[in-house]
Amino acid sequence: MFVRTHAAALVGIDAVPVAVEVNIAGGGLGLYLVGLPDNAVRESEERIRAAFENSEERFSGRKVVVNLAPADLKKEGAAFDLPIAIGILAAMGRVETTLLEETMLAGELSLDGGVKPVRGILSLALAARKAGLKRLILSEENVSEAAVVAELEVIGVSNLRQTIDYLNGELKLTPTEPEATLTMEEAGRYAEDFADVKGQLHVKRALEIAAAGGHNVLMIGSPGSGKTMLARRLPTILPPLQLEEALETTKIHSVAGLQRFDGLMTCRPFRAPHHTASPVSLIGGGQSPRPGEVSLAHNGILFLDELPEFGRSVLEVLRQPLEDREIVVSRARYSVAYPANFTLVAAMNPCPCGYYNHPTKECTCSPGAVHRYMGRISGPLMDRIDMHIEVTPVDPAELQSASEGERSSVVRERVMRAREIQRKRFEGIAGVHTNARMNAAMVRQYCVLDEASDRLLKRAMERLSLSARAYDRILKVSRTIADLAGREQIVQSDVAEAIGYRSLDRGNWGI
């Protein structure tokens, strides 16, 4: 007997529908899996046999052929256990096929017949809806994540026996309703707040500009000056995630196996990989491709602390995603694309000992050592960082002050107003939502300078020996500063402030 059930395979952060075709015929014994299954899929036979035995079902004593179509797409993971098991039972006449025609199944089987959660479930649910299927049957632990997809019945099951009884009409299971969640703005609460940071007003101002325009930031300062503390609070002043952003961010984390089965992510991600990270862990890929840190930081912050300690090859792989906002991982056996629209925030000491230009402590490094230390960061990468900020130690009197700084909610309101100006400016332009994403033609159109501002920028270009890319980035930052002030035209003070944020270019760091 021939039966078809529906499943899906992950490709990048999306899922592709897969037809699980089961045929039981005479002449032979055993289970034959075809259709490019990986080892985890091949091993499903033993899990399915044990699950059948512990669910009071018997395995067919005839030859069982399972084809995973399309046959030229590699199938990975244990999510195929449940659709294969139900397909075999349906082909044996133990499960009614009425509901199977409009149902996708996903789940890993344990030996006792339990149904375990799998990764990438939001992508699978979206694929089921797109394929016109009516329902999705999966582990109870996955239902919160899948239920956010409208127009799809999400049925949670705890074991194989329960699934069989439901499909046979012997057990009634109620589809999971989406939880009555707060709005993204209400739900996206953070433990940290900008008010925790004492002093550092100029750095807070720079981070507000970076948040408003989506600009990349490098902070240079001695140990203990507050660089990490400030970076960790940057997500608190970013606008709340929109529903589309939350869906895409959740998909990425779910595919990577990092989602905790509690529905949509409502806070912007903050990723801080250690400086021993490899290029693959940063950009993604591997034998079984997974998103890297740049994709896990999508719609959020990628924080690289101790920037010069990262390997040169690791830092250089950032150059392409910083420009394209996407990672294409190409290997001999596959090619996948992952989104990577993140804001880069980096921090570093000014020298190996950390006290170059410190107001009270003496630097013990030679000029050559300082030069070599700063030289670990290439010019092309430095060019792609819009703002370079010197972070100085906070005065002890300010640390002991009882006065509270400006709260993140107040700063976020200003950032959101500036983002709304940009949204209207770039309305109808695909992929451009902030000033940092403007291309050269947009910069010429929206960053027009008056005569005084133009002269100032030309002098800065000559004196600081800045590149053409740095020229464009100064204009973009100037546009953001004007947006924060609610000005339609860029004025000279906007350009002067933006130039000030390029003063820590490697070639100008007092070397």
ZIDA-V748619 format. One record per residue. N is the residue number from 1. RES is the residue in three letters. PSI is psi as a letter, one per 40 degrees, with the letter a starting at -180 (none if undefined). D_LAST is the distance of its C-alpha to the last C-alpha in Angstrom with 1 decimal. Layout:
BEGIN
n=(N/N)
res=(RES/RES)
psi=(PSI/PSI)
d_last=(D_LAST/D_LAST)
END
This chain:
BEGIN
n=(1/2/3/4/5/6/7/8/9/10/11/12/13/14/15/16/17/18/19/20/21/22/23/24/25/26/27/28/29/30/31/32/33/34/35/36/37/38/39/40/41/42/43/44/45/46/47/48/49/50/51/52/53/54/55/56/57/58/59/60/61/62/63/64/65/66/67/68/69/70/71/72/73/74/75/76/77/78/79/80/81/82/83/84/85/86/87/88/89/90/91/92/93/94/95/96/97/98/99/100/101/102/103/104/105/106/107/108/109/110/111/112/113/114/115/116/117/118/119/120/121/122/123/124/125/126/127/128/129/130/131/132/133/134/135/136/137/138/139/140/141/142/143/144/145/146/147/148/149/150/151/152/153/154/155/156/157/158/159/160/161/162/163/164/165/166/167/168/169/170/171/172/173/174/175/176/177/178/179/180/181/182/183/184/185/186/187/188/189/190/191/192/193/194/195/196/197/198/199/200/201/202/203/204/205/206/207/208/209/210/211/212/213/214/215/216/217/218/219/220/221/222/223/224/225/226/227/228/229/230/231/232/233/234/235/236/237/238/239/240/241/242/243/244/245/246/247/248/249/250/251/252/253/254/255/256/257/258/259/260/261/262/263/264/265/266/267/268/269/270/271/272/273/274/275/276/277/278/279/280/281/282/283/284/285/286/287/288/289/290/291/292/293/294/295/296/297/298/299/300/301/302/303/304/305/306/307/308/309/310/311/312/313/314/315/316/317/318/319/320/321/322/323/324/325/326/327/328/329/330/331/332/333/334/335/336/337/338/339/340/341/342/343/344/345/346/347/348/349/350/351/352/353/354/355/356/357/358/359/360/361/362/363/364/365/366/367/368/369/370/371/372/373/374/375/376/377/378/379/380/381/382/383/384/385/386/387/388/389/390/391/392/393/394/395/396/397/398/399/400/401/402/403/404/405/406/407/408/409/410/411/412/413/414/415/416/417/418/419/420/421/422/423/424/425/426/427/428/429/430/431/432/433/434/435/436/437/438/439/440/441/442/443/444/445/446/447/448/449/450/451/452/453/454/455/456/457/458/459/460/461/462/463/464/465/466/467/468/469/470/471/472/473/474/475/476/477/478/479/480/481/482/483/484/485/486/487/488/489/490/491/492/493/494/495/496/497/498/499/500/501/502/503/504/505/506/507/508/509/510/511)
res=(MET/PHE/VAL/ARG/THR/HIS/ALA/ALA/ALA/LEU/VAL/GLY/ILE/ASP/ALA/VAL/PRO/VAL/ALA/VAL/GLU/VAL/ASN/ILE/ALA/GLY/GLY/GLY/LEU/GLY/LEU/TYR/LEU/VAL/GLY/LEU/PRO/ASP/ASN/ALA/VAL/ARG/GLU/SER/GLU/GLU/ARG/ILE/ARG/ALA/ALA/PHE/GLU/ASN/SER/GLU/GLU/ARG/PHE/SER/GLY/ARG/LYS/VAL/VAL/VAL/ASN/LEU/ALA/PRO/ALA/ASP/LEU/LYS/LYS/GLU/GLY/ALA/ALA/PHE/ASP/LEU/PRO/ILE/ALA/ILE/GLY/ILE/LEU/ALA/ALA/MET/GLY/ARG/VAL/GLU/THR/THR/LEU/LEU/GLU/GLU/THR/MET/LEU/ALA/GLY/GLU/LEU/SER/LEU/ASP/GLY/GLY/VAL/LYS/PRO/VAL/ARG/GLY/ILE/LEU/SER/LEU/ALA/LEU/ALA/ALA/ARG/LYS/ALA/GLY/LEU/LYS/ARG/LEU/ILE/LEU/SER/GLU/GLU/ASN/VAL/SER/GLU/ALA/ALA/VAL/VAL/ALA/GLU/LEU/GLU/VAL/ILE/GLY/VAL/SER/ASN/LEU/ARG/GLN/THR/ILE/ASP/TYR/LEU/ASN/GLY/GLU/LEU/LYS/LEU/THR/PRO/THR/GLU/PRO/GLU/ALA/THR/LEU/THR/MET/GLU/GLU/ALA/GLY/ARG/TYR/ALA/GLU/ASP/PHE/ALA/ASP/VAL/LYS/GLY/GLN/LEU/HIS/VAL/LYS/ARG/ALA/LEU/GLU/ILE/ALA/ALA/ALA/GLY/GLY/HIS/ASN/VAL/LEU/MET/ILE/GLY/SER/PRO/GLY/SER/GLY/LYS/THR/MET/LEU/ALA/ARG/ARG/LEU/PRO/THR/ILE/LEU/PRO/PRO/LEU/GLN/LEU/GLU/GLU/ALA/LEU/GLU/THR/THR/LYS/ILE/HIS/SER/VAL/ALA/GLY/LEU/GLN/ARG/PHE/ASP/GLY/LEU/MET/THR/CYS/ARG/PRO/PHE/ARG/ALA/PRO/HIS/HIS/THR/ALA/SER/PRO/VAL/SER/LEU/ILE/GLY/GLY/GLY/GLN/SER/PRO/ARG/PRO/GLY/GLU/VAL/SER/LEU/ALA/HIS/ASN/GLY/ILE/LEU/PHE/LEU/ASP/GLU/LEU/PRO/GLU/PHE/GLY/ARG/SER/VAL/LEU/GLU/VAL/LEU/ARG/GLN/PRO/LEU/GLU/ASP/ARG/GLU/ILE/VAL/VAL/SER/ARG/ALA/ARG/TYR/SER/VAL/ALA/TYR/PRO/ALA/ASN/PHE/THR/LEU/VAL/ALA/ALA/MET/ASN/PRO/CYS/PRO/CYS/GLY/TYR/TYR/ASN/HIS/PRO/THR/LYS/GLU/CYS/THR/CYS/SER/PRO/GLY/ALA/VAL/HIS/ARG/TYR/MET/GLY/ARG/ILE/SER/GLY/PRO/LEU/MET/ASP/ARG/ILE/ASP/MET/HIS/ILE/GLU/VAL/THR/PRO/VAL/ASP/PRO/ALA/GLU/LEU/GLN/SER/ALA/SER/GLU/GLY/GLU/ARG/SER/SER/VAL/VAL/ARG/GLU/ARG/VAL/MET/ARG/ALA/ARG/GLU/ILE/GLN/ARG/LYS/ARG/PHE/GLU/GLY/ILE/ALA/GLY/VAL/HIS/THR/ASN/ALA/ARG/MET/ASN/ALA/ALA/MET/VAL/ARG/GLN/TYR/CYS/VAL/LEU/ASP/GLU/ALA/SER/ASP/ARG/LEU/LEU/LYS/ARG/ALA/MET/GLU/ARG/LEU/SER/LEU/SER/ALA/ARG/ALA/TYR/ASP/ARG/ILE/LEU/LYS/VAL/SER/ARG/THR/ILE/ALA/ASP/LEU/ALA/GLY/ARG/GLU/GLN/ILE/VAL/GLN/SER/ASP/VAL/ALA/GLU/ALA/ILE/GLY/TYR/ARG/SER/LEU/ASP/ARG/GLY/ASN/TRP/GLY/ILE)
psi=(i/h/i/h/i/h/a/i/i/h/h/b/e/i/i/h/i/h/h/h/h/h/h/h/i/i/g/i/i/i/h/h/h/i/f/f/i/a/d/d/d/d/e/d/d/d/d/d/d/d/d/d/d/e/e/f/i/i/i/i/e/i/h/h/h/h/h/h/i/h/e/e/h/h/h/i/i/e/e/e/d/d/d/d/d/d/d/d/d/d/d/e/e/e/h/i/e/d/e/d/d/f/h/i/i/h/i/h/h/i/d/e/e/i/h/i/i/i/i/f/d/d/d/d/d/d/d/d/d/d/e/e/i/d/i/h/h/a/i/d/e/e/d/d/d/d/e/e/h/i/f/h/h/h/h/h/i/d/i/d/d/d/d/d/d/d/d/e/e/e/h/h/h/h/i/h/i/h/i/g/i/i/i/d/d/d/d/g/i/i/d/i/i/d/e/d/h/h/a/f/d/d/d/d/d/d/d/d/d/d/d/d/e/f/i/i/i/h/h/h/i/i/h/e/e/e/d/d/d/d/d/e/e/d/d/e/e/i/i/i/h/i/d/d/d/d/d/d/d/d/d/d/d/d/d/e/f/e/h/f/f/f/a/i/h/e/i/h/i/h/h/g/i/i/e/e/i/i/d/d/d/d/e/i/a/i/d/h/h/i/i/a/d/d/d/d/e/h/e/a/h/h/h/g/i/f/d/e/e/i/i/d/d/d/d/d/e/e/d/d/d/d/d/e/f/i/h/h/h/h/i/d/e/i/h/i/h/h/i/f/g/i/h/h/h/i/i/i/i/e/i/d/d/e/f/h/e/h/d/d/i/h/h/e/i/i/d/d/d/d/d/d/d/d/e/e/h/i/d/d/d/d/d/e/h/d/h/h/h/h/h/i/i/h/h/d/d/d/d/e/i/e/i/h/a/h/i/d/d/d/d/d/d/d/d/d/d/d/d/d/d/d/d/d/d/e/h/e/h/h/e/h/e/i/d/d/e/h/a/d/d/d/d/d/d/e/f/h/i/i/d/d/d/d/d/d/d/d/d/d/d/d/d/e/f/i/i/d/d/d/d/d/d/d/d/d/d/d/d/d/d/d/d/d/e/f/h/d/i/h/i/d/d/d/d/d/d/d/d/d/e/e/e/f/i/d/e/e/f/f/none)
d_last=(78.6/75.5/73.2/69.8/67.3/64.0/60.5/56.9/54.0/50.3/48.3/44.7/45.1/48.5/51.9/54.5/58.2/59.9/63.7/65.0/68.2/70.6/73.8/76.4/79.0/81.4/80.9/78.3/76.5/73.0/70.0/68.2/64.8/63.6/61.0/57.8/57.7/54.9/55.7/55.7/58.2/60.4/60.6/62.0/65.5/65.7/64.3/66.9/69.8/69.1/68.6/71.9/73.7/72.4/73.2/76.8/76.3/77.1/75.2/77.0/79.0/78.6/75.9/73.0/70.6/67.6/65.6/62.3/62.1/60.2/60.4/57.3/55.0/53.7/54.9/52.8/53.3/56.3/56.9/59.7/61.9/63.7/64.5/65.7/67.8/69.4/70.0/71.8/74.0/74.8/75.8/78.1/79.6/78.3/76.1/77.2/75.3/75.9/72.6/70.5/70.6/68.4/66.3/63.0/62.6/59.5/59.3/59.0/62.3/62.5/65.3/67.4/67.3/64.6/62.3/58.6/55.7/53.5/50.1/49.5/52.7/51.5/51.0/54.4/56.0/54.6/55.8/59.2/59.5/58.3/60.9/63.7/64.5/66.0/64.8/62.3/63.5/60.9/60.1/60.6/57.0/55.8/57.9/55.6/52.9/55.5/57.5/54.9/56.0/58.9/62.1/62.1/64.2/62.2/64.6/63.3/65.1/64.9/66.8/68.5/72.0/71.0/69.6/72.9/75.0/73.1/73.4/77.1/77.7/78.7/75.8/74.4/70.7/69.2/66.1/63.0/62.2/58.6/57.8/57.9/54.1/52.3/50.4/46.9/45.6/47.9/47.3/43.5/42.9/39.9/39.8/36.5/36.0/33.3/35.3/34.3/30.7/30.4/28.1/25.0/26.7/23.7/23.0/26.8/26.8/24.2/26.2/29.3/28.0/26.9/30.4/32.2/30.7/29.9/26.2/23.7/21.2/18.1/17.7/14.7/15.8/16.9/20.1/23.2/21.8/24.2/22.4/25.2/27.9/26.8/26.6/30.1/31.5/30.3/33.5/35.6/34.7/35.2/38.6/41.4/42.1/44.7/47.5/46.4/42.9/44.5/46.8/44.0/41.8/44.8/45.7/42.4/42.5/46.2/45.7/43.0/45.6/43.6/46.0/48.2/51.4/51.3/51.2/48.4/44.9/44.4/40.9/37.8/36.3/33.2/32.0/29.4/29.4/28.1/25.1/27.6/29.2/30.2/29.9/33.6/33.6/30.9/32.6/36.2/38.9/40.3/43.9/45.3/42.8/41.4/38.8/35.3/32.9/31.8/35.5/36.3/33.7/35.6/36.1/33.9/30.4/28.5/26.2/23.6/22.5/19.8/18.7/16.5/19.7/21.8/22.6/21.0/24.5/25.2/22.4/23.2/26.8/25.7/24.9/28.6/30.0/27.3/28.7/32.4/33.0/35.2/35.1/37.6/38.1/40.0/41.7/44.7/47.1/45.8/43.5/42.7/40.7/39.1/37.8/34.2/33.7/31.3/28.4/25.2/23.6/20.7/19.1/16.3/14.7/11.0/11.0/14.0/15.7/15.1/14.5/10.8/11.5/15.2/17.6/19.9/18.6/16.4/13.7/14.9/12.1/10.5/6.9/8.6/10.3/7.6/6.4/10.2/11.1/9.4/10.7/14.1/14.6/15.5/14.9/18.7/18.9/16.1/18.0/21.1/19.8/21.0/19.4/16.1/16.9/15.3/18.1/18.5/21.2/24.7/26.5/29.3/31.8/31.1/31.5/34.9/36.0/39.0/38.3/37.6/35.0/35.9/37.6/36.5/39.9/39.1/35.7/37.3/39.9/37.3/35.6/39.0/39.9/36.8/37.6/41.2/40.1/38.2/41.1/43.4/41.0/40.7/44.3/45.9/42.6/42.5/39.4/37.6/37.7/34.4/32.0/29.4/32.1/32.7/32.7/31.8/35.4/35.4/32.1/33.8/36.9/35.7/32.5/33.9/32.0/33.7/32.8/30.6/28.5/28.3/27.0/24.3/23.2/23.2/21.0/18.5/18.7/18.1/15.3/13.3/14.6/16.2/18.8/22.5/22.5/19.9/22.3/25.2/23.6/22.8/26.5/27.7/25.9/27.3/30.7/30.5/29.7/32.7/34.8/34.1/35.3/38.3/37.5/38.7/36.4/32.6/31.8/28.9/27.9/27.7/25.3/23.1/23.0/22.2/19.3/17.9/18.0/15.5/12.7/11.0/10.8/8.4/7.1/6.8/5.5/3.8/0.0)
END
